[in-house]
């Protein structure tokens, strides 16, 4: 079992930046691929980004590919999502996830952190 706790959400103006963090506990963090999903009001959860256990491979949704960066620090059991050039449509609850590989990165979920982008 892996426990995930997100932080760093908040209110930001369009064009601004935020960095989300997710700290994991439980099983060995370095054995897991990590990801970020989001759910906007009235919409289904959607994949945003994922990173392999060693950090050598990253995958992004087309909507965030040139604006968001996922990274990880295995020594700190933490994964990050740097979000730049934020848009009002990025407003959502952001969830940290984990899995044995990128294809199954949605196995474990955190409780989510709210990001609100004002226009």
Long-range contacts (C-beta under 8 A, 24 or more apart in sequence): 1-26, 1-27, 1-108, 2-26, 2-27, 2-29, 2-32, 2-98, 2-108, 3-108, 4-96, 4-97, 4-98, 4-108, 4-109, 4-110, 4-111, 5-96, 5-110, 5-111, 6-94, 6-95, 6-96, 6-110, 6-111, 6-112, 6-113, 7-113, 8-113, 9-94, 9-113, 9-114, 9-115, 10-114, 10-115, 10-116, 11-116, 11-117, 11-118, 12-86, 12-115, 12-116, 12-117, 12-118, 13-117, 13-118, 14-86, 14-87, 14-88, 14-117, 14-118, 14-119, 15-85, 15-86, 16-86, 16-117, 17-82, 17-83, 17-84, 17-85, 17-86, 18-83, 18-86, 18-115, 19-80, 19-81, 19-82, 19-83, 20-80, 20-81, 20-83, 20-94, 20-96, 20-113, 20-115, 21-78, 21-79, 21-80, 22-78, 22-79, 22-80, 22-81, 22-96, 22-110, 23-76, 23-77, 23-78, 24-77, 24-78, 24-79, 24-98, 25-77, 29-74, 29-77, 30-54, 30-74, 31-100, 32-98, 32-99, 32-100, 32-108, 33-98, 33-99, 33-100, 33-101, 33-102, 33-104, 33-105, 34-70, 34-72, 34-79, 34-96, 34-97, 34-98, 34-105, 35-70, 35-96, 35-97, 35-98, 35-99, 35-102, 35-105, 35-106, 36-68, 36-70, 36-79, 36-81, 36-94, 36-95, 36-96, 36-97, 37-94, 37-95, 37-97, 37-106, 38-90, 38-92, 38-93, 38-94, 38-95, 38-115, 39-92, 39-93, 39-95, 39-112, 40-89, 40-91, 40-92, 41-91, 41-92, 43-92, 45-95, 47-106, 48-81, 48-94, 49-81, 50-102, 50-105, 51-79, 51-102, 52-101, 52-102, 53-101, 57-102, 59-102, 64-90, 83-115, 86-115, 86-117, 87-117, 88-117, 88-118, 88-119, 89-117, 90-115, 90-117, 91-115, 91-116, 91-117
